[in-house]
Amino acid sequence: MKVTFPALMRDAWRLWRRDWDVLTAVAGLFVFLPALAMAMFIPDMPTPPAAGEAVPGSVTMTAYEQGLTQWMLNYGGWQIAAQAVVLFGQFAIVALYLAGDHPPAGKALMAAARRYPLLLLAGLIIAVPIAAALVLAQALPLLMAAFFVIVFWVLARTIALAPTLLAEAPVGALRAITRSLHLTRGNTLALAASVMTVILAMTIATWPFEQIDAWMVAHAPNPIARSLVDAIAAAITGLGGIAMALVQVAAYRRLRTR
């Protein structure tokens, strides 16, 4: 079945209107709270030096590399852990619809937990070509635009990965990837538009609050005001996580007959 961008958005919106209370409960625990913790307790990564100063061996570059190494040692593990919890939250939302016939929240969480290692394994497999493309794009900056095209192509073609792992268990990680590639064939543009819409909307909506947070850290460290700003940004991230999961569910439901 061919899918269209408006149809996917309508399906996702319908699910949100019907189940918003359960969705916000799951996302609040597994997406909102980790996002809030990252915003409040993990500082931003060091900013790379400007192009003219990024000379290997220079004082500026050495200071940046040392700062980045220290940041990774202090916060890298926590960052990865928080991102893993957020990913599980999105996976659990998908499980609410596809881990059986509308299972209750507790049963959906258990199903997501059992299949989650396979999702991580599939993510690692997918990350290999993306990482290779990134290395090439960094070596040849003119290819950076092509890198972003590749990323959204991969996100579109693997949009059915998480639903497949849940709805077609006990399918494995590699089989789920190939199944998603098969299901999404011929619908890349519509699926990519859906993914881009969610990501761009979330990025644009959170950007002002991230800038305010950075300004507060540097100039006006008011913990109460900063907590409110970070909570708003985390809430937007939570809504974005819900939207991405619902788009995955909507896409799989329309494509699974292939």
Salt bridges, closest charged atoms under 4 A:
ASP11 OD1 - ARG14 NH1 3.02
ASP11 OD2 - ARG254 NE 2.51
ASP19 OD2 - ARG18 NH2 3.07
GLU168 OE2 - ARG179 NE 3.06
ASP213 OD1 - ARG226 NE 2.58
ASP230 OD2 - ARG226 NE 3.63
